[in-house]
Amino acid sequence: MAIKSCIQFTGLLFLHSFLFAQTALKPFPQHADYFKGVIKPNHISQQQLDKSVGSFYDNWKQRYINDDAGKGQYYIWTEGATGKNKCVSEGQGYGMIIVALMAGYDTASQRIYNGLYRYYKAHPSTNSKYLMAWAQTNLFKNADGSSASDGDIDIAYSLLLADGQWGSQGNINYLKEAKAILAAIMQQEINSNTFSVLLSNSIEYDSKDYFDMRSSDFMPAHFKAFGNIIDTKLWNNVNDRNYKLFISLQKKYSPEAGLVPDFIQHINSKPTPSRANYLESKYDGNYNYNACRVPWRIATDYIINGDNRSKAFVEKINTWIRNTTENNPDNISAGYTLAGDDMRKRNFEAMSFISSFAVSAMVDFKNQSWLNKLWDYIIGFDLDQYDYYDNTIKMFTIIILSGNYWAPSS
């Protein structure tokens, strides 16, 4: 009887392991089917593209994914880029998406993803346990209780990727958690009047900046994925209203370059680029270190979904950046006025700007030679030449550039 019981128990363990195996359903490389007409670098083989992504991921992972927060938690280290802060929700969101997409290549990806998830859950904002406090100090205490909308939006998207990658039958119900954070984002980080994205969940309807927005928080491909899961009409409204806003800003304030500012004010009445020193620096009304992400975020909607609004928006930027640089990536500056002029003392390379322009180039075959140059230029720099922000955006975007990015519902 003892031997039979042992055999039965072993069989149950095997069945449990089979049912809850952590096999990646969409392992890297995916070679996803992008929308018809979208291009990738074509001067090197797909194998070389994949190898470059994997090689950079190995180095990025070693540098930026840390586990010294304890209790099986992982976080994305900011490398001192934000002063005394050890981690910011922005980086946590980036990291959770990257790790989910690199599953299969990285055999430890689900364990690491779950650790990143546990860190996010261990540092909730004051107003919602589903939204993450925007920063943690060296003591792993929240800098304050407010959230940052972009971090939460990426975390939510990563949970949908995790559900698509591993299913939700294991220790973490990724889909359930995604629905919970999406409900919180809609309630606390989306303006219910203009459907613009609030800077954080500390901003209420009577706050002076209730009708202001960080431009890089508009992520239409993410929002379409959210609408496939929950609140479809509301997420469609978010996309429609923000496309209209961004197109009008581009037309009025940057007709030649097609750029938008880091921050936008007065969305409910007369949307304008923010004043200098609105929140972060004297360049808040320029195309600076927040807005530099806009071409990548918006172009992804065409790459994945074929939205013509996306293509029309970034094509103006593509035409301008190619002309102003004379098709030489080395001439890309780290910041521009909305007129398309270089900002003073910004004639240096920044991966956050260059990588984003590369993603926007993917929307049309006429950018093929330009895209090829950008890929070589981006890959030519190693990890030690940049910090957390530039390296992490590079990591995220080369997954897209290599053809290995996919939407949760695909």
Beta strands, then each sheet from edge to edge (+ up, - down):
strand 1: 65-66
strand 2: 75-76
strand 3: 85-88
strand 4: 135-137
strand 5: 213-214
strand 6: 263-265
strand 7: 272-273
sheet 1: 1+ 2-
sheet 2: 3+ 4-
sheet 3: 5+ 6- 7+
end
